[in-house]
Amino acid sequence: MGVQGQAGLQKARVPQQEKKRIEALFGRYINRGQMKYLRAGHLDVLETQRQGVGFTDPYSGKRMYDCFTSAGSFNVSRHNAAVMQAMEEALDEWDMGSFGLMSEPKLALAQKLVSLAPGDLKKLFFASGGGDAIECAIKLARGATGRPGIIATIKAYHGHTGFALSANGKEHYRHYFEPLMPGFSFVPFNNLEAVKKIISKDTAAVLLEPVQGEAGIFPAREDFLKGLRALCDEYGALLIFDEIQTGFGRTGRLFACEHSGVIPDIMTVAKSLSGALFPNAAVFYRDIPRLVDFVEQHPDFHVCYGGGSDIGCRVSLKALEFLMENRVWENAERMGAKLKNALLELQRENPKVIKEVRGLGLMVGIEYGYEFMGPLMSDALAQRNVFAAYSGNAPQVMRFMPPITINEKEMDEVIAAIRAAIADMKRLLPIASIAAKVPGVVKLLNSERVQTSVFSFLRYFERSGGKA
Ligand SMILES: Cc1ncc(COP(=O)(O)O)c(C=O)c1O
């Protein structure tokens, strides 16, 4: 269902006074900095009537396309009816369950997952979320190899927990909390020579996303992945793929590693595993003695209450059933190609605004010349009913990751909105190019704090002009 013209979905609007009250309380009790940031970028919206590819903002009455989907969490659409029903049925019969005890839902989901996983990834651990799955994967690699070294990639994103943050390749997230875990080193993505220089008999694992998401949508080259597989085998290191963002159809295959045919030793999944209705995550590992023996000898090497809960497993089973029955990854490939072609056309028309278009399936990004253009574009899109987020570790890249159930007409509407937003950006280009020539100005404009202040000022100006 498209997000435009859905009169049936329109609900009572929230009056401006009520909006101000909610904003003030959100700032007071949750996060004032985030509130300022959202307001500055026209993202001070509430998500009501979540359905299909979007939601309605009750302040403005606008239907918004969700092209962020919490970084690939809503693959089977917002509020998927079949998954919602499975959740209601699960509540009749199950609760979270007791951690560590056997249960039918856990077993049913584990069997389903390993039947879908590529190669001999035939065993798994449940985890409570993406970051927790990465913790489990790194502990498994260190425990099974008895080695400390983890090689990760520059600008990678693996979450905000201890090991995951230590593998996070952006200073911005790390430096307030240092020292982080020792033993982590970083290489440029898609650069096998750099890995060759540092891999050794101390390396427990090489960890990467098959398509870097937060780094700015960089698909791994096939020769890079094949080279990594061979290097890991040569040095006795493990290969870990983080498919938390790329998994469950997002890239046009059920798992992104199917594009290259390279099977990792350990693979993490989360987000869309449960249709984004109930937290659940999993860590697949290969049925090989080194890994299996370690887990058998240390069955409690990783413990979490929330992962593999009975309700979570029931909901995940239905989300998987929906994916498989509808072969939704095929739609991701088709709609991804449509979007990419349209963006490439926009690039040809606007070579000064768009530097590059990249992506795989419905994980598509456009890169601009300057970081500060990311927030500008996000703002321009929000004003055209498209919620999209620039890459966390590369603000100059705008990501488009709508639900992979999106249809042709909806995609046409998204493309039209992007076209209009680019036209807005183009108007700003002459000022931006002049400013960029002044020493130090680009650095200033790229600062999140400066952007929030400038946008907040513009927003205040706009409101006092009676527009907002
Ligand atoms: C590739 C990747 N890994 C790990 C994570 C962390 O997942 P979570 O936020 O569930 O901890 C994310 C979240 O965006 C992710 O995109």
The ligand as an ORCA input file, in Angstrom:
! r2SCAN-3c Opt
* xyz 0 1
  C      25.547     -4.385     10.497
  C      25.047     -4.193     11.893
  N      25.599     -4.883     12.889
  C      25.184     -4.757     14.159
  C      24.171     -3.879     14.494
  C      23.744     -3.735     15.934
  O      22.458     -4.228     16.107
  P      21.580     -3.766     17.395
  O      21.252     -2.329     17.190
  O      20.388     -4.679     17.353
  O      22.442     -4.004     18.594
  C      23.561     -3.135     13.488
  C      22.494     -2.158     13.801
  O      22.181     -1.264     13.062
  C      24.009     -3.296     12.147
  O      23.458     -2.588     11.149
*
